[in-house]
């Protein structure tokens, strides 16, 4: 489990360090796609958390 977390941290660090190059590689359209996809995932997580909270209160 620790090695997976370390791998995610390393990939994140590399992407942060190479963010200018990644931004150029993606272009404007690619950046919009990534942004929209992240927004959809965050919205789905938020809805799931709300539904789990409501269902835990109901009998």
C-alpha distance matrix in Angstrom:
0.0 3.8 5.5 5.3 6.5 8.8 10.0 11.0 12.6 14.4 15.7 16.9 18.6 20.3 21.5 22.9 24.6 26.0 26.8 30.6 30.3 28.0 30.5 33.3 31.6 31.0 34.4 35.7 35.1 31.6 30.8 32.4 30.5 27.1 28.4 29.7 26.6 24.5 27.3 27.2 23.5 23.9 27.0 25.4 22.7 25.5 27.6 24.9 24.4 28.2 28.7 26.1 27.9 31.3 30.5 29.1 32.5 34.6 35.5
3.8 0.0 3.8 5.4 5.2 6.2 8.6 10.0 10.6 12.2 14.3 15.3 16.4 18.4 20.0 21.0 22.5 24.3 25.3 29.0 28.9 27.0 29.6 32.4 30.9 30.6 34.0 35.3 35.2 31.6 30.6 32.6 30.9 27.4 28.6 30.3 27.4 25.1 27.9 28.4 24.7 24.8 28.2 27.0 24.2 26.8 29.3 26.9 26.0 29.7 30.7 28.2 29.6 33.2 32.7 31.2 34.4 36.8 37.9
5.5 3.8 0.0 3.8 5.4 5.0 6.1 8.6 9.7 10.3 12.2 14.1 15.1 16.4 18.3 19.8 20.9 22.3 23.7 27.3 26.8 25.0 27.9 30.4 28.7 28.7 32.2 33.9 33.7 30.0 29.4 31.6 29.8 26.3 28.0 29.8 26.8 24.8 28.0 28.4 24.9 25.5 28.9 27.8 25.3 28.1 30.6 28.3 27.8 31.6 32.5 30.3 32.0 35.4 34.9 33.7 37.0 39.3 40.4
5.3 5.4 3.8 0.0 3.8 5.4 5.0 6.3 8.6 9.8 10.6 12.3 14.2 15.4 16.6 18.4 20.0 21.1 22.0 25.7 25.1 22.9 25.6 28.3 26.5 26.1 29.6 31.1 30.7 27.0 26.4 28.4 26.4 23.1 24.7 26.3 23.3 21.3 24.5 24.8 21.3 22.0 25.4 24.2 21.8 24.8 27.2 25.0 24.8 28.6 29.3 27.3 29.2 32.5 32.0 31.2 34.5 36.6 37.9
6.5 5.2 5.4 3.8 0.0 3.8 5.4 5.1 6.2 8.6 10.0 10.5 12.2 14.3 15.4 16.4 18.3 19.9 20.6 24.3 24.3 22.2 24.6 27.5 26.2 25.7 29.0 30.2 30.2 26.6 25.5 27.4 25.9 22.3 23.5 25.4 22.6 20.2 23.2 23.9 20.4 20.5 24.0 23.3 20.6 23.2 25.9 24.0 23.3 27.0 28.2 26.2 27.7 31.2 31.1 30.0 33.2 35.5 37.0
8.8 6.2 5.0 5.4 3.8 0.0 3.8 5.5 5.0 6.1 8.6 9.8 10.4 12.3 14.2 15.2 16.4 18.2 19.5 23.1 23.0 21.3 24.0 26.7 25.5 25.6 28.8 30.4 30.7 27.1 26.0 28.4 27.1 23.4 24.8 27.1 24.5 22.1 25.3 26.3 23.0 23.2 26.8 26.3 23.8 26.4 29.2 27.5 26.8 30.4 31.8 29.9 31.3 34.8 34.8 33.7 36.8 39.2 40.8
10.0 8.6 6.1 5.0 5.4 3.8 0.0 3.8 5.4 5.1 6.2 8.5 9.8 10.6 12.3 14.2 15.3 16.4 17.8 21.3 20.7 18.9 21.8 24.3 22.7 22.8 26.2 28.1 28.1 24.4 23.7 26.2 24.7 21.2 23.0 25.2 22.5 20.6 24.0 24.8 21.7 22.4 26.0 25.4 23.3 26.2 28.8 27.2 27.0 30.6 31.8 30.2 31.9 35.2 35.2 34.5 37.6 39.9 41.4
11.0 10.0 8.6 6.3 5.1 5.5 3.8 0.0 3.8 5.4 5.2 6.1 8.6 9.9 10.6 12.2 14.2 15.3 15.9 19.6 19.4 17.1 19.7 22.5 21.1 20.7 24.0 25.4 25.5 21.9 20.9 23.1 21.7 18.1 19.6 21.8 19.2 17.0 20.3 21.3 18.2 18.7 22.4 22.0 19.9 22.6 25.4 24.0 23.8 27.3 28.7 27.3 28.9 32.2 32.4 31.8 34.9 37.1 38.9
12.6 10.6 9.7 8.6 6.2 5.0 5.4 3.8 0.0 3.8 5.5 5.1 6.1 8.6 9.9 10.5 12.2 14.1 14.9 18.6 18.9 17.2 19.5 22.5 21.6 21.5 24.5 25.9 26.5 23.0 21.6 24.0 23.2 19.4 20.5 23.1 21.0 18.4 21.5 23.1 20.1 20.0 23.8 23.9 21.6 23.9 27.0 25.8 25.2 28.6 30.3 28.9 30.1 33.5 34.0 33.3 36.1 38.6 40.5
14.4 12.2 10.3 9.8 8.6 6.1 5.1 5.4 3.8 0.0 3.8 5.4 5.1 6.2 8.6 9.9 10.6 12.2 13.9 17.3 17.1 15.8 18.7 21.1 20.1 20.6 23.8 25.6 26.3 22.8 21.7 24.6 23.7 20.1 21.7 24.5 22.3 20.2 23.6 25.1 22.4 22.7 26.4 26.5 24.6 27.0 30.0 28.9 28.5 31.9 33.6 32.3 33.7 37.0 37.4 36.8 39.6 42.0 44.0
15.7 14.3 12.2 10.6 10.0 8.6 6.2 5.2 5.5 3.8 0.0 3.8 5.4 5.1 6.2 8.6 9.9 10.4 11.7 15.2 14.6 12.8 15.8 18.2 16.9 17.2 20.4 22.4 22.8 19.2 18.4 21.3 20.2 16.7 18.6 21.3 19.1 17.3 20.9 22.3 19.8 20.5 24.2 24.3 22.8 25.3 28.1 27.3 27.3 30.6 32.2 31.2 32.8 35.9 36.3 36.1 39.0 41.2 43.2
16.9 15.3 14.1 12.3 10.5 9.8 8.5 6.1 5.1 5.4 3.8 0.0 3.8 5.5 5.1 6.1 8.6 9.8 10.1 13.8 14.2 12.3 14.5 17.5 16.8 16.6 19.5 21.0 21.7 18.3 16.8 19.5 18.9 15.2 16.5 19.4 17.7 15.3 18.6 20.5 18.1 18.2 22.0 22.5 20.9 23.0 26.1 25.6 25.3 28.5 30.4 29.6 30.8 33.9 34.7 34.5 37.1 39.5 41.7
18.6 16.4 15.1 14.2 12.2 10.4 9.8 8.6 6.1 5.1 5.4 3.8 0.0 3.8 5.5 5.1 6.2 8.5 9.7 13.1 13.7 12.8 15.1 17.8 17.6 18.1 20.7 22.4 23.6 20.4 18.7 21.8 21.6 18.1 19.1 22.4 21.0 18.6 21.7 23.9 21.7 21.5 25.3 26.1 24.3 26.2 29.5 29.0 28.5 31.6 33.7 32.8 33.8 37.0 37.9 37.5 40.0 42.5 44.8
20.3 18.4 16.4 15.4 14.3 12.3 10.6 9.9 8.6 6.2 5.1 5.5 3.8 0.0 3.8 5.4 5.1 6.0 8.3 11.4 11.0 10.4 13.3 15.4 14.8 15.9 18.7 20.9 22.2 18.8 17.7 21.1 20.8 17.5 19.1 22.4 21.0 19.2 22.5 24.5 22.6 23.0 26.6 27.3 26.0 28.1 31.2 30.8 30.7 33.7 35.6 34.9 36.2 39.3 40.1 39.9 42.6 44.9 47.1
21.5 20.0 18.3 16.6 15.4 14.2 12.3 10.6 9.9 8.6 6.2 5.1 5.5 3.8 0.0 3.8 5.4 5.0 5.5 9.1 9.1 7.5 10.1 12.7 12.2 12.7 15.4 17.4 18.6 15.3 14.0 17.3 17.1 13.9 15.4 18.7 17.6 15.9 19.2 21.3 19.7 20.2 23.7 24.6 23.6 25.6 28.6 28.5 28.6 31.5 33.4 33.1 34.4 37.3 38.2 38.3 40.8 43.0 45.5
22.9 21.0 19.8 18.4 16.4 15.2 14.2 12.2 10.5 9.9 8.6 6.1 5.1 5.4 3.8 0.0 3.8 5.5 5.0 8.5 10.0 9.1 10.6 13.5 14.0 14.4 16.5 17.9 19.7 16.9 14.8 18.0 18.5 15.2 15.9 19.5 18.8 16.7 19.5 22.1 20.7 20.4 23.9 25.3 24.1 25.6 28.9 29.1 28.7 31.4 33.7 33.4 34.3 37.2 38.5 38.4 40.7 43.1 45.7
24.6 22.5 20.9 20.0 18.3 16.4 15.3 14.2 12.2 10.6 9.9 8.6 6.2 5.1 5.4 3.8 0.0 3.8 5.7 8.0 9.0 9.6 11.5 13.5 14.2 15.5 17.5 19.4 21.5 18.7 17.0 20.5 21.1 18.1 19.0 22.7 22.1 20.2 23.1 25.7 24.3 24.2 27.7 29.0 27.8 29.4 32.6 32.8 32.4 35.2 37.4 37.1 38.0 41.0 42.2 42.0 44.4 46.8 49.4
26.0 24.3 22.3 21.1 19.9 18.2 16.4 15.3 14.1 12.2 10.4 9.8 8.5 6.0 5.0 5.5 3.8 0.0 3.8 5.6 5.4 6.2 8.6 10.2 10.6 12.3 14.3 16.7 18.7 15.9 14.7 18.4 18.9 16.2 17.7 21.2 20.7 19.4 22.4 24.8 23.7 24.1 27.4 28.7 28.0 29.8 32.7 33.0 33.1 35.7 37.8 37.7 38.9 41.7 42.8 42.9 45.4 47.6 50.1
26.8 25.3 23.7 22.0 20.6 19.5 17.8 15.9 14.9 13.9 11.7 10.1 9.7 8.3 5.5 5.0 5.7 3.8 0.0 3.8 5.5 5.0 5.9 8.6 9.6 10.4 12.0 13.8 15.9 13.4 11.6 15.2 16.1 13.5 14.5 18.1 18.0 16.6 19.3 22.0 21.3 21.5 24.6 26.2 25.7 27.2 30.1 30.7 30.8 33.2 35.4 35.6 36.7 39.3 40.6 41.0 43.2 45.4 48.1
30.6 29.0 27.3 25.7 24.3 23.1 21.3 19.6 18.6 17.3 15.2 13.8 13.1 11.4 9.1 8.5 8.0 5.6 3.8 0.0 3.8 5.5 5.1 6.3 8.6 10.0 10.7 12.6 15.4 13.5 11.9 15.5 17.0 15.1 15.9 19.5 20.0 19.0 21.4 24.1 23.9 24.1 27.0 28.8 28.6 29.9 32.8 33.7 33.9 36.1 38.3 38.7 39.7 42.2 43.7 44.2 46.3 48.4 51.2
30.3 28.9 26.8 25.1 24.3 23.0 20.7 19.4 18.9 17.1 14.6 14.2 13.7 11.0 9.1 10.0 9.0 5.4 5.5 3.8 0.0 3.8 5.4 5.1 6.1 8.6 10.0 12.9 15.1 12.9 12.3 16.1 16.9 15.2 16.9 20.2 20.2 19.8 22.5 24.8 24.5 25.3 28.1 29.6 29.5 31.3 33.9 34.5 35.1 37.4 39.4 39.7 41.1 43.5 44.7 45.3 47.6 49.6 52.3
28.0 27.0 25.0 22.9 22.2 21.3 18.9 17.1 17.2 15.8 12.8 12.3 12.8 10.4 7.5 9.1 9.6 6.2 5.0 5.5 3.8 0.0 3.8 5.4 4.9 6.1 8.5 11.2 12.7 10.0 9.5 13.2 13.6 11.6 13.7 16.8 16.6 16.2 19.1 21.2 20.9 21.8 24.7 25.9 26.0 27.9 30.4 31.0 31.7 34.1 35.9 36.3 37.7 40.1 41.2 41.9 44.3 46.1 48.8
30.5 29.6 27.9 25.6 24.6 24.0 21.8 19.7 19.5 18.7 15.8 14.5 15.1 13.3 10.1 10.6 11.5 8.6 5.9 5.1 5.4 3.8 0.0 3.8 5.4 5.3 6.1 8.1 10.4 8.5 7.2 10.9 12.2 10.8 12.0 15.3 15.9 15.6 17.9 20.3 20.6 21.3 23.8 25.5 25.9 27.3 29.8 30.8 31.5 33.5 35.5 36.2 37.5 39.7 41.1 41.9 44.1 45.9 48.7
33.3 32.4 30.4 28.3 27.5 26.7 24.3 22.5 22.5 21.1 18.2 17.5 17.8 15.4 12.7 13.5 13.5 10.2 8.6 6.3 5.1 5.4 3.8 0.0 3.8 5.6 5.3 8.3 10.8 9.5 9.4 12.8 14.1 13.5 15.0 17.9 18.6 18.9 21.1 23.3 23.7 24.7 27.0 28.7 29.3 30.8 33.0 34.2 35.0 37.0 38.8 39.7 41.1 43.1 44.5 45.5 47.6 49.3 52.2
31.6 30.9 28.7 26.5 26.2 25.5 22.7 21.1 21.6 20.1 16.9 16.8 17.6 14.8 12.2 14.0 14.2 10.6 9.6 8.6 6.1 4.9 5.4 3.8 0.0 3.8 5.7 9.3 10.5 8.3 9.4 12.8 13.0 12.5 14.9 17.4 17.4 18.1 20.7 22.4 22.6 24.1 26.5 27.7 28.4 30.3 32.3 33.1 34.3 36.5 38.0 38.7 40.4 42.5 43.5 44.6 47.0 48.5 51.2
31.0 30.6 28.7 26.1 25.7 25.6 22.8 20.7 21.5 20.6 17.2 16.6 18.1 15.9 12.7 14.4 15.5 12.3 10.4 10.0 8.6 6.1 5.3 5.6 3.8 0.0 3.8 6.7 7.1 4.6 5.9 9.2 9.2 9.0 11.4 13.7 13.9 14.9 17.3 18.9 19.4 21.0 23.1 24.3 25.3 27.1 29.0 30.0 31.3 33.3 34.8 35.7 37.4 39.3 40.4 41.6 43.9 45.3 48.1
34.4 34.0 32.2 29.6 29.0 28.8 26.2 24.0 24.5 23.8 20.4 19.5 20.7 18.7 15.4 16.5 17.5 14.3 12.0 10.7 10.0 8.5 6.1 5.3 5.7 3.8 0.0 3.8 5.6 5.3 6.2 8.7 10.0 10.7 12.2 14.3 15.4 16.5 18.3 20.1 21.3 22.5 24.3 25.9 27.1 28.5 30.4 31.8 33.0 34.7 36.3 37.6 39.1 40.8 42.1 43.5 45.5 46.9 49.8
35.7 35.3 33.9 31.1 30.2 30.4 28.1 25.4 25.9 25.6 22.4 21.0 22.4 20.9 17.4 17.9 19.4 16.7 13.8 12.6 12.9 11.2 8.1 8.3 9.3 6.7 3.8 0.0 3.8 5.5 5.1 6.3 8.7 10.0 10.5 12.3 14.3 15.4 16.4 18.4 20.1 21.1 22.4 24.4 25.9 26.9 28.6 30.4 31.6 32.9 34.6 36.2 37.5 39.0 40.5 42.1 43.9 45.2 48.2
35.1 35.2 33.7 30.7 30.2 30.7 28.1 25.5 26.5 26.3 22.8 21.7 23.6 22.2 18.6 19.7 21.5 18.7 15.9 15.4 15.1 12.7 10.4 10.8 10.5 7.1 5.6 3.8 0.0 3.8 5.4 5.1 6.2 8.7 9.8 10.5 12.2 14.2 15.2 16.5 18.4 20.0 21.0 22.6 24.4 25.7 26.9 28.7 30.3 31.6 32.9 34.6 36.2 37.5 38.8 40.6 42.5 43.5 46.5
31.6 31.6 30.0 27.0 26.6 27.1 24.4 21.9 23.0 22.8 19.2 18.3 20.4 18.8 15.3 16.9 18.7 15.9 13.4 13.5 12.9 10.0 8.5 9.5 8.3 4.6 5.3 5.5 3.8 0.0 3.8 5.4 5.0 6.2 8.5 9.9 10.5 12.3 14.1 15.3 16.5 18.3 19.9 21.1 22.6 24.3 25.8 27.1 28.7 30.3 31.7 33.0 34.7 36.3 37.4 39.0 41.1 42.3 45.1
30.8 30.6 29.4 26.4 25.5 26.0 23.7 20.9 21.6 21.7 18.4 16.8 18.7 17.7 14.0 14.8 17.0 14.7 11.6 11.9 12.3 9.5 7.2 9.4 9.4 5.9 6.2 5.1 5.4 3.8 0.0 3.8 5.4 5.2 6.0 8.5 9.9 10.6 12.2 14.3 15.4 16.4 18.2 20.0 21.2 22.4 24.3 25.8 27.0 28.5 30.3 31.6 33.0 34.7 36.1 37.4 39.4 40.8 43.8
32.4 32.6 31.6 28.4 27.4 28.4 26.2 23.1 24.0 24.6 21.3 19.5 21.8 21.1 17.3 18.0 20.5 18.4 15.2 15.5 16.1 13.2 10.9 12.8 12.8 9.2 8.7 6.3 5.1 5.4 3.8 0.0 3.8 5.5 5.0 6.0 8.4 9.8 10.4 12.2 14.2 15.2 16.3 18.2 19.9 20.9 22.4 24.2 25.7 26.8 28.4 30.1 31.5 32.8 34.3 36.0 37.8 39.0 42.0
30.5 30.9 29.8 26.4 25.9 27.1 24.7 21.7 23.2 23.7 20.2 18.9 21.6 20.8 17.1 18.5 21.1 18.9 16.1 17.0 16.9 13.6 12.2 14.1 13.0 9.2 10.0 8.7 6.2 5.0 5.4 3.8 0.0 3.8 5.4 5.2 6.0 8.5 9.8 10.6 12.3 14.2 15.3 16.5 18.4 19.9 21.1 22.6 24.4 25.8 27.0 28.6 30.3 31.7 32.8 34.6 36.6 37.6 40.5
27.1 27.4 26.3 23.1 22.3 23.4 21.2 18.1 19.4 20.1 16.7 15.2 18.1 17.5 13.9 15.2 18.1 16.2 13.5 15.1 15.2 11.6 10.8 13.5 12.5 9.0 10.7 10.0 8.7 6.2 5.2 5.5 3.8 0.0 3.8 5.5 5.1 6.1 8.5 10.0 10.6 12.2 14.2 15.4 16.6 18.3 20.0 21.2 22.6 24.4 25.8 27.0 28.7 30.4 31.5 32.9 35.1 36.4 39.2
28.4 28.6 28.0 24.7 23.5 24.8 23.0 19.6 20.5 21.7 18.6 16.5 19.1 19.1 15.4 15.9 19.0 17.7 14.5 15.9 16.9 13.7 12.0 15.0 14.9 11.4 12.2 10.5 9.8 8.5 6.0 5.0 5.4 3.8 0.0 3.8 5.5 5.2 6.2 8.7 10.0 10.6 12.2 14.3 15.4 16.4 18.4 20.0 21.1 22.5 24.4 25.7 27.0 28.7 30.2 31.6 33.5 34.9 37.9
29.7 30.3 29.8 26.3 25.4 27.1 25.2 21.8 23.1 24.5 21.3 19.4 22.4 22.4 18.7 19.5 22.7 21.2 18.1 19.5 20.2 16.8 15.3 17.9 17.4 13.7 14.3 12.3 10.5 9.9 8.5 6.0 5.2 5.5 3.8 0.0 3.8 5.5 5.0 6.2 8.7 9.9 10.4 12.3 14.3 15.2 16.4 18.3 20.0 21.0 22.5 24.2 25.7 27.0 28.4 30.2 32.0 33.0 36.1
26.6 27.4 26.8 23.3 22.6 24.5 22.5 19.2 21.0 22.3 19.1 17.7 21.0 21.0 17.6 18.8 22.1 20.7 18.0 20.0 20.2 16.6 15.9 18.6 17.4 13.9 15.4 14.3 12.2 10.5 9.9 8.4 6.0 5.1 5.5 3.8 0.0 3.8 5.4 5.2 6.3 8.7 9.9 10.7 12.5 14.3 15.5 16.6 18.5 20.1 21.2 22.6 24.5 25.9 26.9 28.6 30.8 31.8 34.6
24.5 25.1 24.8 21.3 20.2 22.1 20.6 17.0 18.4 20.2 17.3 15.3 18.6 19.2 15.9 16.7 20.2 19.4 16.6 19.0 19.8 16.2 15.6 18.9 18.1 14.9 16.5 15.4 14.2 12.3 10.6 9.8 8.5 6.1 5.2 5.5 3.8 0.0 3.8 5.5 5.1 6.1 8.5 9.9 10.6 12.3 14.3 15.4 16.5 18.4 20.0 21.0 22.6 24.4 25.7 26.9 29.1 30.5 33.4
27.3 27.9 28.0 24.5 23.2 25.3 24.0 20.3 21.5 23.6 20.9 18.6 21.7 22.5 19.2 19.5 23.1 22.4 19.3 21.4 22.5 19.1 17.9 21.1 20.7 17.3 18.3 16.4 15.2 14.1 12.2 10.4 9.8 8.5 6.2 5.0 5.4 3.8 0.0 3.8 5.4 5.2 6.1 8.6 9.9 10.5 12.2 14.2 15.3 16.5 18.3 19.9 21.1 22.6 24.2 25.7 27.4 28.8 31.9
27.2 28.4 28.4 24.8 23.9 26.3 24.8 21.3 23.1 25.1 22.3 20.5 23.9 24.5 21.3 22.1 25.7 24.8 22.0 24.1 24.8 21.2 20.3 23.3 22.4 18.9 20.1 18.4 16.5 15.3 14.3 12.2 10.6 10.0 8.7 6.2 5.2 5.5 3.8 0.0 3.8 5.5 5.1 6.1 8.6 9.9 10.6 12.3 14.3 15.4 16.4 18.2 20.0 21.1 22.3 24.2 26.1 27.1 30.0
23.5 24.7 24.9 21.3 20.4 23.0 21.7 18.2 20.1 22.4 19.8 18.1 21.7 22.6 19.7 20.7 24.3 23.7 21.3 23.9 24.5 20.9 20.6 23.7 22.6 19.4 21.3 20.1 18.4 16.5 15.4 14.2 12.3 10.6 10.0 8.7 6.3 5.1 5.4 3.8 0.0 3.8 5.4 5.1 6.2 8.7 10.0 10.6 12.4 14.4 15.4 16.4 18.4 20.1 21.0 22.5 24.8 25.9 28.7
23.9 24.8 25.5 22.0 20.5 23.2 22.4 18.7 20.0 22.7 20.5 18.2 21.5 23.0 20.2 20.4 24.2 24.1 21.5 24.1 25.3 21.8 21.3 24.7 24.1 21.0 22.5 21.1 20.0 18.3 16.4 15.2 14.2 12.2 10.6 9.9 8.7 6.1 5.2 5.5 3.8 0.0 3.8 5.4 5.1 6.1 8.7 9.8 10.5 12.3 14.2 15.3 16.5 18.4 19.9 21.1 23.0 24.6 27.6
27.0 28.2 28.9 25.4 24.0 26.8 26.0 22.4 23.8 26.4 24.2 22.0 25.3 26.6 23.7 23.9 27.7 27.4 24.6 27.0 28.1 24.7 23.8 27.0 26.5 23.1 24.3 22.4 21.0 19.9 18.2 16.3 15.3 14.2 12.2 10.4 9.9 8.5 6.1 5.1 5.4 3.8 0.0 3.8 5.4 5.1 6.2 8.6 9.9 10.6 12.3 14.2 15.4 16.6 18.2 19.9 21.6 22.8 25.9
25.4 27.0 27.8 24.2 23.3 26.3 25.4 22.0 23.9 26.5 24.3 22.5 26.1 27.3 24.6 25.3 29.0 28.7 26.2 28.8 29.6 25.9 25.5 28.7 27.7 24.3 25.9 24.4 22.6 21.1 20.0 18.2 16.5 15.4 14.3 12.3 10.7 9.9 8.6 6.1 5.1 5.4 3.8 0.0 3.8 5.5 5.2 6.1 8.7 10.0 10.6 12.2 14.2 15.4 16.3 18.2 20.3 21.2 24.0
22.7 24.2 25.3 21.8 20.6 23.8 23.3 19.9 21.6 24.6 22.8 20.9 24.3 26.0 23.6 24.1 27.8 28.0 25.7 28.6 29.5 26.0 25.9 29.3 28.4 25.3 27.1 25.9 24.4 22.6 21.2 19.9 18.4 16.6 15.4 14.3 12.5 10.6 9.9 8.6 6.2 5.1 5.4 3.8 0.0 3.8 5.5 5.1 6.2 8.6 9.9 10.4 12.3 14.3 15.2 16.4 18.7 20.1 22.9
25.5 26.8 28.1 24.8 23.2 26.4 26.2 22.6 23.9 27.0 25.3 23.0 26.2 28.1 25.6 25.6 29.4 29.8 27.2 29.9 31.3 27.9 27.3 30.8 30.3 27.1 28.5 26.9 25.7 24.3 22.4 20.9 19.9 18.3 16.4 15.2 14.3 12.3 10.5 9.9 8.7 6.1 5.1 5.5 3.8 0.0 3.8 5.4 5.1 6.2 8.6 9.9 10.6 12.4 14.2 15.4 17.0 18.7 21.9
27.6 29.3 30.6 27.2 25.9 29.2 28.8 25.4 27.0 30.0 28.1 26.1 29.5 31.2 28.6 28.9 32.6 32.7 30.1 32.8 33.9 30.4 29.8 33.0 32.3 29.0 30.4 28.6 26.9 25.8 24.3 22.4 21.1 20.0 18.4 16.4 15.5 14.3 12.2 10.6 10.0 8.7 6.2 5.2 5.5 3.8 0.0 3.8 5.5 5.1 6.1 8.5 9.9 10.6 12.1 14.1 15.7 16.6 19.8
24.9 26.9 28.3 25.0 24.0 27.5 27.2 24.0 25.8 28.9 27.3 25.6 29.0 30.8 28.5 29.1 32.8 33.0 30.7 33.7 34.5 31.0 30.8 34.2 33.1 30.0 31.8 30.4 28.7 27.1 25.8 24.2 22.6 21.2 20.0 18.3 16.6 15.4 14.2 12.3 10.6 9.8 8.6 6.1 5.1 5.4 3.8 0.0 3.8 5.4 5.1 6.0 8.5 9.9 10.4 12.1 14.4 15.4 18.1
24.4 26.0 27.8 24.8 23.3 26.8 27.0 23.8 25.2 28.5 27.3 25.3 28.5 30.7 28.6 28.7 32.4 33.1 30.8 33.9 35.1 31.7 31.5 35.0 34.3 31.3 33.0 31.6 30.3 28.7 27.0 25.7 24.4 22.6 21.1 20.0 18.5 16.5 15.3 14.3 12.4 10.5 9.9 8.7 6.2 5.1 5.5 3.8 0.0 3.8 5.5 5.1 6.1 8.7 9.9 10.5 12.7 14.5 17.4
28.2 29.7 31.6 28.6 27.0 30.4 30.6 27.3 28.6 31.9 30.6 28.5 31.6 33.7 31.5 31.4 35.2 35.7 33.2 36.1 37.4 34.1 33.5 37.0 36.5 33.3 34.7 32.9 31.6 30.3 28.5 26.8 25.8 24.4 22.5 21.0 20.1 18.4 16.5 15.4 14.4 12.3 10.6 10.0 8.6 6.2 5.1 5.4 3.8 0.0 3.8 5.5 5.1 6.2 8.6 9.9 11.0 12.6 15.9
28.7 30.7 32.5 29.3 28.2 31.8 31.8 28.7 30.3 33.6 32.2 30.4 33.7 35.6 33.4 33.7 37.4 37.8 35.4 38.3 39.4 35.9 35.5 38.8 38.0 34.8 36.3 34.6 32.9 31.7 30.3 28.4 27.0 25.8 24.4 22.5 21.2 20.0 18.3 16.4 15.4 14.2 12.3 10.6 9.9 8.6 6.1 5.1 5.5 3.8 0.0 3.8 5.4 5.1 6.0 8.5 10.0 10.6 13.6
26.1 28.2 30.3 27.3 26.2 29.9 30.2 27.3 28.9 32.3 31.2 29.6 32.8 34.9 33.1 33.4 37.1 37.7 35.6 38.7 39.7 36.3 36.2 39.7 38.7 35.7 37.6 36.2 34.6 33.0 31.6 30.1 28.6 27.0 25.7 24.2 22.6 21.0 19.9 18.2 16.4 15.3 14.2 12.2 10.4 9.9 8.5 6.0 5.1 5.5 3.8 0.0 3.8 5.5 5.2 6.0 8.8 10.1 12.5
27.9 29.6 32.0 29.2 27.7 31.3 31.9 28.9 30.1 33.7 32.8 30.8 33.8 36.2 34.4 34.3 38.0 38.9 36.7 39.7 41.1 37.7 37.5 41.1 40.4 37.4 39.1 37.5 36.2 34.7 33.0 31.5 30.3 28.7 27.0 25.7 24.5 22.6 21.1 20.0 18.4 16.5 15.4 14.2 12.3 10.6 9.9 8.5 6.1 5.1 5.4 3.8 0.0 3.8 5.5 5.2 6.6 9.0 12.0
31.3 33.2 35.4 32.5 31.2 34.8 35.2 32.2 33.5 37.0 35.9 33.9 37.0 39.3 37.3 37.2 41.0 41.7 39.3 42.2 43.5 40.1 39.7 43.1 42.5 39.3 40.8 39.0 37.5 36.3 34.7 32.8 31.7 30.4 28.7 27.0 25.9 24.4 22.6 21.1 20.1 18.4 16.6 15.4 14.3 12.4 10.6 9.9 8.7 6.2 5.1 5.5 3.8 0.0 3.8 5.5 5.4 6.4 10.0
30.5 32.7 34.9 32.0 31.1 34.8 35.2 32.4 34.0 37.4 36.3 34.7 37.9 40.1 38.2 38.5 42.2 42.8 40.6 43.7 44.7 41.2 41.1 44.5 43.5 40.4 42.1 40.5 38.8 37.4 36.1 34.3 32.8 31.5 30.2 28.4 26.9 25.7 24.2 22.3 21.0 19.9 18.2 16.3 15.2 14.2 12.1 10.4 9.9 8.6 6.0 5.2 5.5 3.8 0.0 3.8 5.4 5.2 7.7
29.1 31.2 33.7 31.2 30.0 33.7 34.5 31.8 33.3 36.8 36.1 34.5 37.5 39.9 38.3 38.4 42.0 42.9 41.0 44.2 45.3 41.9 41.9 45.5 44.6 41.6 43.5 42.1 40.6 39.0 37.4 36.0 34.6 32.9 31.6 30.2 28.6 26.9 25.7 24.2 22.5 21.1 19.9 18.2 16.4 15.4 14.1 12.1 10.5 9.9 8.5 6.0 5.2 5.5 3.8 0.0 3.8 5.7 7.5
32.5 34.4 37.0 34.5 33.2 36.8 37.6 34.9 36.1 39.6 39.0 37.1 40.0 42.6 40.8 40.7 44.4 45.4 43.2 46.3 47.6 44.3 44.1 47.6 47.0 43.9 45.5 43.9 42.5 41.1 39.4 37.8 36.6 35.1 33.5 32.0 30.8 29.1 27.4 26.1 24.8 23.0 21.6 20.3 18.7 17.0 15.7 14.4 12.7 11.0 10.0 8.8 6.6 5.4 5.4 3.8 0.0 3.8 6.5
34.6 36.8 39.3 36.6 35.5 39.2 39.9 37.1 38.6 42.0 41.2 39.5 42.5 44.9 43.0 43.1 46.8 47.6 45.4 48.4 49.6 46.1 45.9 49.3 48.5 45.3 46.9 45.2 43.5 42.3 40.8 39.0 37.6 36.4 34.9 33.0 31.8 30.5 28.8 27.1 25.9 24.6 22.8 21.2 20.1 18.7 16.6 15.4 14.5 12.6 10.6 10.1 9.0 6.4 5.2 5.7 3.8 0.0 3.8
35.5 37.9 40.4 37.9 37.0 40.8 41.4 38.9 40.5 44.0 43.2 41.7 44.8 47.1 45.5 45.7 49.4 50.1 48.1 51.2 52.3 48.8 48.7 52.2 51.2 48.1 49.8 48.2 46.5 45.1 43.8 42.0 40.5 39.2 37.9 36.1 34.6 33.4 31.9 30.0 28.7 27.6 25.9 24.0 22.9 21.9 19.8 18.1 17.4 15.9 13.6 12.5 12.0 10.0 7.7 7.5 6.5 3.8 0.0
